Amino acid sequence: MSGNALFTDSPSVILEVLSPTTRRIDEAQKLRDYITIPTLKTYILAETDKPLPTLHRKDGANFSQVRMPCSNSLK
């Protein structure tokens, strides 16, 4: 992947910013599709209104969900 590329065929991390209109697609359909990517290690769902991302991390052959509360010092 070149330094200026915005897309890669073999991502290790994907970040989705949730919105009311895309939330269900990002949390269900895209999750099912993305976890089939062999190189993917982490899928992050970021809230727009609170610092509480949800991570789906590869754990062997499966993915596990982790909620990551952010420090208030980042505000």
QUIHU-V831239 format. One record per helix or strand of 3 or more residues. SS is the DSSP state (H for helix, E for strand). FROM is the first residue (numbers start at 1). TO is the last residue. If there is no record, write none. Layout:
ss->{SS SS}
from->{FROM FROM}
to->{TO TO}
//
This chain:
ss->{E H E E E H}
from->{13 23 42 52 62 72}
to->{17 34 46 59 69 74}
//
